[in-house]
Amino acid sequence: MAFVHLHNHSDFSILDGASRVPDMVSKAVEFGMPALALTDHGYLFGIPDFDLACRKYNEALKDFGQWCHDVECFEKGWDLEEPPVDDPNAGEHDKVHAQWASDVQIWNQTHNIEAVKANKPSPLIKPIFGCEAYFILDDCIEKGTKQVRYHLILLAKNETGYVNLMKMMSEAGSKDMFYYKPRTTLEMLKRYHEGIICTSACVSGIIPRMLFEGRPEEAERWAKIYQDIFGDDFYLEIQDHGLSDPSWGGYTDRTLAERIVKMGHDLGIKVVATNDNHYLTKEDASVQDIASCIGSGARVDDENRKRMTGSEFYLKSEQEMRQIFSWCPEAIENTIEVANKCNYELDWTHMYLPKFPDLAEGETSEERFRKECELGLARRYGDDWQNVVINEINVKDRFEYEYDIICKKGFADYFLIVQEYVRWAKENGIGVGPGRGSAAGAIVAYAMDITSFDPLENGLMFERFLSPQRSEMPDIDMDFDDERRLEVVEHVRQIYGSERVSHVITYSTIKAKQAINDACRVLGYPVYMGQRLSKMIPGDPNAHLKFVLHKAQEGQKGADQYSADFEDAYENDPDARRIIDAALSIEGLHRGEGVHACAVLIAPTPVNDHVPTKVDTKGGVEITQYEGHSVADMGLLKMDFLGLRTLTVISRAIKNVKDNYGIDIDVDNIPFTDPEIYRLLREGRTAGVFQVESAGMTATIKGMRPTEYKHIVALIALYRPGPLNAGMVTSYINRMNGREEVKDYDPRLHDILEETYGTMVYQEQVMQISMKMSGFTAGESDKVRKAVAKKKIKLMQEVVQHWDDGTDETMEAHWKNGAVRNGFDRSVAESIWDDVLEFASYAFNKSHSAGYAILVMQTAWIKAHYPHEFMAAVLTSYMGKTDKIVHYVSACRHEGIKILPPDINESGKDFTATKEGIRFGFAGIRGVGAGVGEAIMLERQKGGPFANIHDFVDRVDASQAKRNVVEALIKAGAFDSTGYTRMQMMSFVDKNNPQNIIDAATKRQKDKAVGQFSMFDMFAEVEGSGFSDIVPEPDGVEWDRRFKLT
């Protein structure tokens, strides 16, 4: 006896379902169900999480662990021992021993590792991937026609079915088919039916709806249509939530189910029993109700709103379902038949890397990769690069080492792909960052101009980027000029084909403060109550209400989030308690979806061969239905094209210098020894300088008094909450300036920690110590780095691992014992290990610090030598953001840079650098904007300087020179140089003035457009025409200074 739920909505049915995917799987396991389907509305959003949640249970099985061990032994040629016979759990031991015996038998017969991998043990719970589609009739496809959407459940049987389901749901959510909801048609069902099971869904399915309308023949016709398409894989679906509705034509849930069962018997179609699950337990009905109100904007006390009636839409046990459908037991049994047909889970082991498209005939990717690297190495290190040694590392040896690992892993195409779009960006004048993240540790990236600083000179490790033991795709994130980033994405789309390139989705969840405010609104409380409670929550965006409400023990997760005021409100204010309880229930639920800020997917074939896609309903671009981590973990190429404002500033500052001085700055070759850089930083003139302009960072850098690039690298790594709270920043600065003794753990480790004065600042230092002292291989050192960074104490101290030197011991034991084997005192190894556990979790990626420190140096150098040009670029980058403009204008004045007011004949659209200072740009004036600025400049270029405000409104198109724009220009002082006071000019444009020049100019321009001219127009360009006579002389009367400033 068994039962499987085939109709289930998670919170990926956004603001409709209220069950979290892991909780659904846990509940199904608790009930002993062998499988579970996920059928969210219209999309496949939750499939990756669902698959992983099931895997968590399945991979915890002991026979699964034995199978994994067997596969690893056969792959690596290790001896495979028989499981011990004294296992206390006889039942589990039987399964484990049977698995071992079966694996050994298969291996002995075939010596084929794939055959052993295929002998995977049965899962505890099997995921069934599905969707509740919105089905429309073919004559409703045209947008704007009356839309009747029917529900239909679709389940993937196998890989073919899963791919077809992805393609169908991608088409349903495409720009052509999306209309309020993703829509599926009969033609699509016929085209994509293979490998898919279909059920007739809930009361919103077309068959129940036809019965409600008193059209049983039409209901049967549609059942036959589905049966013709899906054959024995079409099932009629019955539900019983104990409900009825006036619109159901006299049916109740029970009588509808009975009618559908009769139909099934008459037509030879099997029936399955389901529950339309939207929440986990009966008590969670209110959670779904609140979520639904958030989505609809309604309040829970609104009697007229759309809602789910009753509290029966929860994940029921087999016993509950059998009791409800005791009159139709075959409908229960048939759920097992459906589940047995569905046998597909996601493959997280393969890579789907596109081939680099621009290879010569007969050329392999590996050959091209070597060619590009060797050309680059010669350019970087000279023609004799094979013999160059830097920091005791031979360039050729390092290259060959990296090349060998990359090619063995099949990643040559990856580097060629990145190199191509980075090269294209640079060739087209788009600013590209020097390198971010661990990729800067690869000499091949440096050779290919993907990064711009030497990993050998900077002591960076390739293994931090890509170790021999890691199987996942490399991760090279690139920074581009913020204003031109999308040009690079569009170039990639043109190179690989638009169907193979997609933006990536991101999901928003209900955070702590938002949960309070949402709960407050839907429960009908005044806004101020939500605001009052949410202000008690710490500013940490990752705060959780349970930690805010209940104080955790010191040192435990969330201990710093507690609010005594919040707890007091909960304990003593019934309304606050009601709001908080509601907020706790909805916190973490998915609230919306959008486009990831920088992630782009590049696939070897159309994207929806691999993951489903949809149109972003706000921006209209195609996006994946799976979020970034999922698509990357599934082996797809996800690239991050990040927009960095600083690169925009650098590009614009370089142009400003060129315009003003005719000098071409090569920002990649500025001297890091230039004392002006460090003088500017020590004096705190950091406004606009990358990463160091905050008040806290400025104070720190003034106290540090840096004199070398390495100091800036360390500062970028250290200035984070963890190291700051641990006192690491203070200790580093004191050691650097000789106020604290620098101590070595052991003289043999001096070279590793020398640059940071004996402090473990970088993750690479932890890796290097593990290798030099304890004998970890480079790949194993990366495992240490990961374990330390994520504070996996149990993994480090309790899990016995097999190491490359043949030992089997825990990571901690290998650290200490390996040190002793290499001649170090155990006390030294123990001392360093203790410090690693205490401080190394704060250690930072040196490659990333080094790359971002370069941007600090570049922006500081430009500002030190060309302050006007640099700050003009900074101000221009914040056009339209008044608070930022005010901040940087104030900073300029503080640093002695004169801000010149906007001038109708001198200003450009942007802020302009002059010898005297920085001229305010038109687009920087609130209410003016870039479009108006361009119109003014165009007219000025065509007709010369403006004589006065009358000349301005007469010449500039009235659609641009609107009253509010002209008033903004007057108030900003843009016309001050024409000799008129602001008070007088405001009277010229005052709408209450019947002779105001705005209305007059607008009329004259309209008359010109239709060929009507006044006597004035006929003589306007004739000397002595009287033009000057109608322009009043300046009267010199001005507002007082206080009024003028307002």
N, C-alpha and C positions, 0 to 999 in steps of 0.2 A: 504493500500500500504506500502510495506517495502522491504528492500534488505539487505542481509548479505554477507560480504566478506568472502569467504571460502578458499582463497589462499593468505597467507600473510607471509612475511619473516621479522623477527626482526633482531637486530644486534647479536642475538644468531646464525644466519646463518653467522658465523664469517667472517668478511671482505668481505661480499657479501650483506647482508642486512644492511640498515643504519637507520632503525626506532627503537627507544627505546620503549620497551614494554609499559610503562605507557603512553607515547605519543600516541601510536596506540590506546589504549583503550579510552583515552580522545577524540581523533578525532572521533572514532566510536560513542561515547556518544554525541558529538557535532552534529553529523549527524543524531542522533535519531535512530541508528540501534539497534535492539533488541539483537543482538549477534555478536560475532566476532570469527573467527578461527585463530589459530596460527599454521603455517605449515612450520617450519624451516627445512633446508636441513639435512636429515639423522639422526638427533638427536632430543631429547625432552628437550634440555637444558633450554628453557625459560618457561616451563609450570608452575613452582611454582610462578615465578614473575608475569606471566600472570593471574593466578588465583587470586593472592593478589590484583593486579591492578583492576580487575573487582570487587572484594569484597569491595574495598575502596569506589566505587560508590554505590554499592548495599546496603552496611551497613550504608550509610549516609541517606537512605530513612527513613522518619518518621515512616512509618508503620513497617519497620524493627526494629527501635528503640523500638516501642511499643511491638512488639513480643518478643524481648530480655527481656524487663521489665516484661512481663507476665510470661515468662519461669522462670525467677529468683524468682518472687514472689511465684509461685506455688512450686518451688523446696525448698524454704526456709520457706514456710508457712506464708509469709507476707500477709497483707491485700492488695487486688488489687482494686484500685479505678478506676471508669469510667473516661476516658479522659474528660477534660473540654469542655463545649459546645461553649465557646466563642473564639475558635481558629480563628484568623483572616483569615487564609488560608482555605477557606471552602473545596476546593477540597482535600487538604492534610488531613484536619480534617475528611472528609468522609472516606478516606482510613484508617486513624488511628483508628477511631471509629469502622469501620467494622472489622479491625484486632482484636481489643480488644473483640468485641462481639463474633467473631468466636472462639478465644482462650478460652474465658469463657465457651462457649457452649460445646466445646470439653472436657474441664476439668470437667465440671459438669456431662457430660455423661460418661466419662471413668476414671477420676482420674488417668490418665496415662500420665506422663510427656513426654514420647517419642511420644505420639500422638500429644501433643501440639507442640513439636519440629518439627514434620513433617508438621505442618501448617505454615511453613515459607512463607513469602510473595514473590510474583514474583519479580525477579531481574530487575534492570534497564537495565543491559547488561549481557548477558550470555556468559561465555567462552566456546569455542569449542576446545578441545585438539586434535591436529593433527600433522602430519609430512609429508614432501615431501620426500618419500623414493627413494633410488636408486635401481631400479629394474633391475636384470640381468637374462638372460636365464640360465636354469639349466646347459647347457653344457659349460658355462663360469665360473663355480664356481672355477675350478682349477686355482690357482694363477699362473700368467705368461702367461695364454692364452689371446687372444685378448679380451679386455674388452669393451663392448658396454653397457653403463649404461642409462637406461630410467627412467624418472621421473614418480612418481605415488603419488597421494594425498590420505592419510589415515586419517580418522576422527573417534574419539571414540564416540559412541552413549551413552554408559552407563558404569557402573563399569566393567562389563565383557570386553567390548571393550577397556577400558582404560588399564586394566591388560594385555590383549592380545597385545595391541599396545606397551606397555612397554617391554613385552617379545620378540616381533618381532624385535623391534629396539635394544634391548640388544643383540639378536643373530646376527643381522646385523652388529653390531659394535664389535663383539667378535673377539678374536685372529684368529679363524678359518675362519671367513667370511670377516673381514676387509681387503681390498686391495685397497689402495689409498682412498677409500671411504667406508662407511658402506654399505653392499650389501644385498638386499632382493631378495628371489627367489620365484618362483611360488609355490613350495612345502611349503614354509613358509606362503604364503598368504592363502593357503588351510588350514594349521594347525591352524592359528591364526585369521581366518576371522570373527569369531563370535563377534557381537557387534561393528563391524567396518563398516563405510561407505567408499567407494572407489570412487574417481573420476579420470578421465584419464589424468589429469594434463595439462601442458603447451605444447609448441611445441616440448619439449624434451621427451614427453610421447611416448610410443611405437606405439600408434594408429596414431598420426600425422606423426611420422617418417616413418611408412609404406606407408602412403599416399604420402609423399614427394618422396619416392622411387618408386612411381608408382605401388604399390602393394595393391590396395584397398581390394582385397579378404583377404589378410593377416591382414589388419587393422580390417576388420569385424570379422575375426576369433578370434583376440585378444579381441575384444569387447565382443564376446560371451563367451570367457573363463572367463573374469572378471564377466560377468553376471551370469555364472554358479556358480561361487564362492560366490558372494555377493548378488545375486538375485536382489530385488528391491532397495537394498542399493548400487548398482553401478550406477553411473551417468557419462555421457559423459560431458566433460568440454570444453567450448568455451571461447576464449579470443580475444580481438581486440585492439592492441596497435598501429594500423595504420602502420604496418610494412610488409615488404617482404624481401626475401633473395634469392640469386642465388641458394642456396642449397635446397630450398623448392620445387623444381620441378614445378615451375610456380605458386605456390600458394601464396596468400597474407593472412594476418590475417583474413580478411573478407571472402575470398573464402574458406579458410580452415574451418572457423566456419560454413559456410553454408553447406559444405560437411559433417561435423560431425553431424549437425542437421538432415540432410537427413538420415544419417546412423542411428541416433537415432529413427527417425520415422519408418524406415524400420525394425529395430530390436526390437522395443518396449522398448527402453531405454530412460529415461528422460535426459534432458540436463540442465546443470547449467552454468550461466555466471559468470566468475571471472575476476579479474585483477591480474596480477602477481606482487603483491605489494612488492617492495624492499625498498621504502622510503616513507616518510610521505606526502610531498607536491611536486608539480611539480618543485618548486624551489630547492628541495633537491636532484635533479638528480646528481648535481655536487658532493654532499657529498658522495653518493654511488660510484661515479666514482673514487674519491680519495681513499675511503676505498678499493675498488677493486684493485687499483694500489698498495696500501700498501701490500695487500695479494699476488699479483703476482710479485712484484718487478719491475713493469713497471713504465713508466712516462706517465703523461696525454697527452703529445704531441706525443706519439708513435702511429702512424697511423695503425700499424700492430697488435696491441695488441687486446686481447679479451675484449669486452666491451658490455654494454647494450645500444643498439641504441635508441636514442630518449629520451623523458622525460615523458613517459606515465605510468611508473611503480610505480604509487603512489596511496595512499588510496583515491579513488574517492567517491563522494557523491552518494546517490541513484539516484538523478536527472541526474548526468553525466552518470552513468551506464545505466539508462533507455534510455537515448538519444542514446548512442552507440549501444544498442541492441533493439532499437525500432522495428526492423524487427522480433524480436523473444522474445516477452514479457514473454513467459512461462519460458524462461531460467532465467529470473529475479525472477519470482514467485517461482520457484523450489528451490531457495536458502533458502527461508523461510521454505519450506518443510524439507529440510535437517537440518536446525537449530532446527526445532521443534522435530526432531528425536533425537537430541543430548541433553542429560540432565544429565550431570555429572560434579561435581566440586570436588576439593580435600577436603579430610577430615583432618582437622587440630586439631581434638579433641581427637583422640584415641592414646593410647600408644601401642607400639609393642615391648615389652620387652622380650627378650629370657628367657627361663626357665633355671635355673642353672642345669647343667646335672648330677652332682655328688651327688645326694641325696640318702640316704638309702631307702630301700623299705618301703613304707608307711609314709615316712617323708615328711613334708611340707617344703617349702622354709622358712616360718616364724619360724618354729621350729628349723631349722638348723641355721638360722640367730641368734636367741636367744642363741643357744648353743655356737656358735663361739664368740659372744659378751661376754657372761658370763665367758668363758674360758679366753678370753683376759683381761677382767676387773680384774679377780683374778691375772693374771700375772702382770698387770700394778700396781694394788693398794693393792695386798695381798688378802688372803683368806677372810678377813673381809671387803671386798670392799663395801658391802651394807651399812656399817656404817661410811664410810670415808666421811668427809666434807672438801671441799677445797673452799676457798673464799666464804664461807657461802652457798655453793651449795652441796647438798648431791649427791654422785656419783650414787646411785641407783635411786634416783628421776630423775636425768638428763637422765640416760639411759632409764628408763621406758617412759619418755616423748618423747624422740627421737624414741624409738622403736615403740611406739603407732602410731606416725605420719607416720613413714616410712611404717609400715605394712598396715595402713588404705589406704595409697596411692598406695599400691601394689609394693613397691620398694625393698622388701627383696632380690629378685633375683639380682637386680642391685648391691647391696653391696657384695653379694656372688661372683658374676662374677668378680668384681674388685679385691676382696681379693685373688681369686684364681690365677690370673695372676701376681699380685704383689708378692704373696708368692712364686710362681714358679720362678720369676726373682731373688728373694733374695736367694732361695735355689740353684740356678745355678750361683751364684756369679756375677750377673748383678747389678750394682749400681742402687739404687732407691732413689729418692729424699725424703726428710722428709715430704713433703706435699706442695702443691701449691694451691692458690685460697681458696675459702670459705669452702671447704670440711674439712679443718683442724679445723673448729669450731664444728665438730660432734664428740661426745665422742665415738660413735659406730665405726667411722673410726679409732680412736686411739686404741680402744680395738682390732680391727681386723688387726692391723699392716698395715693399708693402709697409715696412717700418723704416725709420730714418735714423736710428742710433744703434751703435755697435754693441751687440750682446756680450762680446768678449771683453771690450773695454770696461763695460759696466758690471761684469761678473754675473751675468744672467744665465739661468739654466734652461736648457731645452726641455728637460723632463718636467719642469713646472708647466710646460705647455702641452707636451705630448710624450708620455713615457711609454716604453715598450709594452708594459703590462695593460695599458688602457686600451679599450676596444672602441670607445665612442668616437664620433667624428671630432676633428679639431674644431676650435672655436676662435675665429679671428673676427673680432668686432672692430669696425672702422668708424672714425669720426670724420664727418664732412662739414663743409660750410653749411650752416643751418639754413640759409636761404636758398641753397642749390642742391640740397640732399636728394630731393625727388627727381632731379635730372639724372642722377646716377641710377636710381631705381628704374626710371623709364629706359635708360640705356640697356640695363640688364634685361628688361622685358623685350626689347627689340632684338637683342642677341640670342636669347634662348626661346623666345616665343611667348606671347601673352598667356597662352593656355598652360604654360609650364612655370609661370611665376605668379605668386600670390602674396598679398599682405597677410598678416597673421592676426587672428582674433585675440582679444583679451577680455576677461570677465571681471566685472566689478562685484564685490560682495558687500553685504551690509556690515559696516564697521560699528564700533561701540557707540560713538556719538550719534551717528546716523540712526542707529537702532533706537536710541532714546527719542530722537526727534520724530522718527517715523511712527513709533508706538504712540507717542503723545498725540500726534495728529489724528491717526485713525481711531484712537479711543475717544476723541472729541474734547481733549483738554486744550486750554489756551496755549499758544505758542510759547509764552514766557516760561511755562512750567518745564517744557523740554529744554529750553535754553538754560534755565537755572540748573537742571540736573546735568546736562552735558558739559557745563563749565566746570563741574566737579571732577570730570574725567581728565587724566593727564593728557598732554598734547601728543604723546607717542601714538603714531598712526596704527601701531600694532597692539594697542591696548585691548585687553579683553575684560568684559564686564565682570566676569567671575572673580578676577584678580582685583578689580577696583572695589568690588563689594566685600570680598572676604580676604583678610590679610594673610598672605603666604608667609611661611617662615623665612627668616633672613637667609639670603643666599639662594633661595629657591626661585624658580621661574615666576615672574610676575610680582615679586616682592616689592618692587619700586612703583607699582601701579596703584597701590591701595589708597583709598580716599576715605578718611573718617567721616567727613561730611556726607559722602554718598551713602555710607552704611547707616549713618544716623537718620538720613531722610527715609531710607528703606524701612528702618525699624519703627519709626515714629509717625510717618505720614502715609495713611492708607492709599492716597492717590499716587504718591511717588512709588509705593510698593507695586501698585497695579501696573504703572508704566514700566518700571524696571523689570518686573516679571515678564511682561510682554516683549520687552527689548531683548532679554536673555534668550527667549525662545526663537527669535528671528535673527539674532546676531550670527553672521557667517553665511547666511543664505545668499545665493546668487541674486543680484539685483538688476544686472544689465550686461550688455556686451558692446564692444567697440573695436576699434582698430589699434593694434599694438603700435606704440610710438615709433619703433624702428625696425621691427623684425620683418624679414621678407623670406619667403620660401622659394627655392629654386629646385625643381624636380626634373628627373631625366625624361619623363613622359608627362602627359597632362596631369596636373595636380590632383584632380579628382580620381585618378587611378590609385592614389595612395591615401589621400584624406579628403573628406567632403569639404565643399566650399559653399559660400553664400555671398550675396551682395550685402555690403554694409549699408544699412538703410539710411544712414545720415550723410555719408560722403559718396556713396555710389561705387566704391572700389570693391573688387573681389577680395574676400578674406577666407581663410580656412575656418572650419567649424571646430578644429582642435587647437588649443592654445600652444604657445611657443615651446614650453618644456616638453610637451607631449610629442609634437612633431619632430623635435630634435632627438628625443629618446627613441623614437620609432625609426631612426636611421636616415631621416631626410635632412637635406642641406638647408639649415636656417641661418641666414646671415643677418647681422644687425647693422643697419645703415643709420648710424646715430648722427643727429644734427647737433653741432656744437657752436654756440654763439661766438665763442672765442675765436674760432677759425674765420668767421664772418668779420669779426673786428680786425683780425690780423690782415686779411685780404684788403679790407677797406683802408686800413692805415697805410699799408704799402702803396696803394693807389694814391692816397693823399700825399705821401712823400714824393712820389713820382710826379704828380701834378704840380707840386710847389717847388721842387728842387731838381727835378729831372734825374733823380737817383733811383736805380733799381736795387732794391734790398733783396738779398738771398737769405731769407729767414732761417733756412736750414743750416747756414754756415756762419751764424753770428758767434763771436768769441765768448765762451763761457768764463773766460778769465777777465773780462772787462770789469774793472772796479766800479764803473757807473751802475751796473746792475745791482751790486751788493750795497752801494751807497743808497740807492733809491729804496731798497727793501729795508735797510737798517733805519732809515729816516721815517719809515711808515707811510711813504707815498704810494700806497698800494691800490688806490681806487682804480678799478678796471683791470688790475693784474690778475691773471687766472689763478683761482683757488686760494689766494692769500689775502683777499680784500676785506674779509669779515673783521669785525672789531677784535674778536678773540684771536684770530690768526695773525692779525697785524701786531697785536700786543706780544704774541709769542715770538714772532719773527724779529721784532725789535729787541726782545730779551735774548734771543739766540745769537744775533749778530753774525749771520752767515758770511762766509768768505769763499765757499766753494760750492760747486754744483751738487756734490754729494750731500751737503747739508740740506739743500732744498729737497732732494730725493727723500731723505730721512724725515723731514718735516711733513711731507705729503703722506708718508706712511704712518706717522705717529699722531697726527692731529685728528684723532677720532675718539669717541666717548670712552671706549675700553682703555686704551693706553693713557688717556688723560686722567681717568679716575684711578688708574693703577700707579700713577706717579711716574710713568715711564718717560714722559716728555720732560719733566723737570730734571730727572736723573740724566737724561741724554744731554740736555743743555749744560748742566753742571759739569759733567765729564768733558764735554766738548770745550768748555771754557776754563778747565783746570780747577774747578771748585770741588770736584769729587774725584776720588782715586779711581783709576781704571784698573780693574782686576781681570786677570786671565784665569779661566778654569784650568787650562793646561797650555804650556807654551806651544804645543803642536797645533792648537786650535786658534792661535793668535791671528793668523792671516785671514780667517773666516770672520772674526768679530772686530778686527782692527778698525774698519771704516765706520763702525757704529759705536766705538769706544766701549767695547765689551758687552753691549746690550743686544739681545736678540730682537731686532726690529723687523727683519724680513723672513718670510716663510722659507725662502731659499737658504737662509742660514741654518734653519732647523734641518733641512734636507742635507746640506753639506756636512754638518756635524754628524748626522746619522751615518753618512757614507764614510767619512774620514776616521771617525772614532769607533763606530760599531760594526762597520763592514756591510751595511745595507747596500744593495745595488742601487743604481740611479732610479730604476723603476720602483723599487721597494721604498726608497726614500719619499717618493710621491705618496705612497700609501700612508706613511707616517704623517706627512704634511696634512693629508685629508683628515686622518683620525684626530689629530691635534686640533685642527681648525674647527671641527665639529664637536669637539669634546666628547668623543666616543670612548669614555673611560672603560666600559665593559669590554669593548673590542680590544683595547690596548692591554688590559690587565688580565682578562679571563679567557679569551679565545685563542686556542693553540693554532698556529698557522705553520705551513710548510714554507721555509725560506730557501732562496736559491743556493745557499751554501750547504744545503742538505739537512739543516737542523729543523726540528719541530718544537716550537716554543711560542709563548705569547710575545707580542710586540715589545712589551716592557722588558721581558726576560732577554729577548734578542738584543735589545738596546744595551742592557747592562752586561750580559754575558759576552756579547760581541766585542764590547769595549775591552773587557779583560783579555779576550783572545787576541786582541790587537795591541796589548801591552799597556793599556791605560788602567789606572787604579779604579777599582769598583766605586770608591767614594766619589771620584770625579764624575763617573757616569751617573751615579745616583743623584748627585748635586745638580747636574745639568738636567736630568730627567724631571726632578722636582720643579725646576725653573720652567721647563718646557710646559709642564702641566699648568703652572700658575700663570705664565705670561705669554707662552707661544700662541695661545688661541687668539691673542691680540695681534700677532705678527701679520704683516701685510705682504701682498704680492709686489716684489721689488720691480718686476718688469713694468707693472702699471704705474708705480710711483715714478720710475725713471722717465717714462713717456710723458706723464703729466708735469713732471718737473721741467721738462724741456719747454712746455708751453708757458710755464711760469717765467723761465729765462727769456723766451722770445718776447713775451708781452712786456716784461720789465725792461728789456733792452730797447725796444721800440719807444716805450714811454720815456725812458731816461734820455734818449737822444732826440726824439721828435714828440714832445709832450702834447703839442697842439694837434698834430695829425692823429696821434693815438686817441686822445680823449674825444676828438670830433667823431672818430669811428665808433667809440664806445657809446656816445650819446645817440648817434644815428641808429645803432642797433636796438635801441629802446624806444624808437619812435612809437607814439601811441600809448605809452605807459607813463603817465604823468608823474606818478610817485617816483619812478626810477629817474626820469629826467630831472626832477627836483633834487634828488639825492646826488646825482653826478654833477649837476651845476654847482651845488654847494661844495662838493669835493674839489672841483676845479678852482673855485674861488679860494678855498682853504689852502690849496697848493700853489696859489699865485698865478693861476691861469685866468686871464680875463675873458669873461663871457660877453660878447658883443650882442646887442639886441637885434631882433629880426629887422631887416630893412627891405623895403619893397623893391629896391634897385640893386641890392648887394647880396641878399640871401639866396641860397639855393634850396632845393627841396630838402636836402639833408643838412646836417650841421657841417659848416665849412671851416677848415683850418686856415688862418691867416697869420701873418707875422705878429700882428697885435694880439691875437687870441683866437677865440672860436666864435664864429658868427652863427647865431641861432638859425635853424632851418625852418622853412614853412611848415613841414610835416610835424615838427615838434610843438607847434602851437595847437592847443586843444581847440577842436572845432574846425580846423583847417584841413589837414590830411594831405597825403602824398599826391592824390589826383589834382587837387587845386594847385599845389606847389608846382607840378609839372606844367599846368596850364599857364601859370604866371610866368614861368621861365621861358616857355615857348613864345608867348606874346612879347616879352621883353627882348628876346633874341630877334624877333621879326620886326618890331616897331621901335626899338630903342627904349631907353629909360622912361619911366612914368613921371610926368611932370608933377602930378598931384593926384589926389583921390578921385577927382572928376575924370581925369584922363584914364585912370585905372578902370573905373566902372564902365567907361565908354568903350574901352578896348577889349577887356577880358570878357569872355562869353558869360552871359548872365546866368547860365546854368551852373557855372563854377563860382562866380562872384555873387553869391546869394547874400542876403542881408546879414545872416548870422556869421557868415565867413568874413565879410568885410568888417563887421563889428569886432570879431576876434582879432583880426589884423590890427585894427585901430588900438584896441586895448593892449595888445602886445607891443605896441610902439613901432610897428612896421612902417607907418607913414610919418613918423616924427621928423625925418630928414627933409620932408617937403615943406616945412615951415609952418604948418598948421598945428594948432593945439588939438589934443585928443577930444577935449570938450566941444570944440567947434566942429570937428569932423563927425562926432557922434550926432550932432544936430543935423548935419547934411544927410545922414542916412536914417534918421528917426522916422519910423513909419507914420507917426502922428504929424509929421511935417508934410503938408500937401505938395511941397516943392522938392521932396526928398529925391536924391539923385539915383537911388536904387530903382525906384519905380520908373523914373524918367529914362534911365539907361535901358531898362528892360523893354520899355515900349519902343524906343528907337531901334533896338536890335530886331524886334519883331517886325517893325515897319520895313526895315531894310530887307528882311528875309522875304517879304511879299512885294517888294518893289515900291513901297511908299516912302517918299522923302520929304522932309520939311525944307523950308527955305534955308534953314541953318545948315542942313546936310549938304545942300547944293553949293554953298560957299565955304564949307568948313576948312578946305585945304587951300583957299585963296587968301593971299596976304591981305590983311586988313578986313577980314570977314567978320570981325567982332567976336571971335571965339573967346578971347581973353576977357571980354567985357562981361560975360555971363558967369565967370568964375570969381567968387568973392575973394577979396584980399584977406590974408590972415589977420585975425583980430587980437591975437596974443592973450586971450582970456583962457585960463586953464583952471581945472579943479585943484583943490589943495592936495598936497602930497599924500595925505592919508586916504582920501577918496580915490585918488589916482591909483594907488597900490591895490585897492579892492577891485 
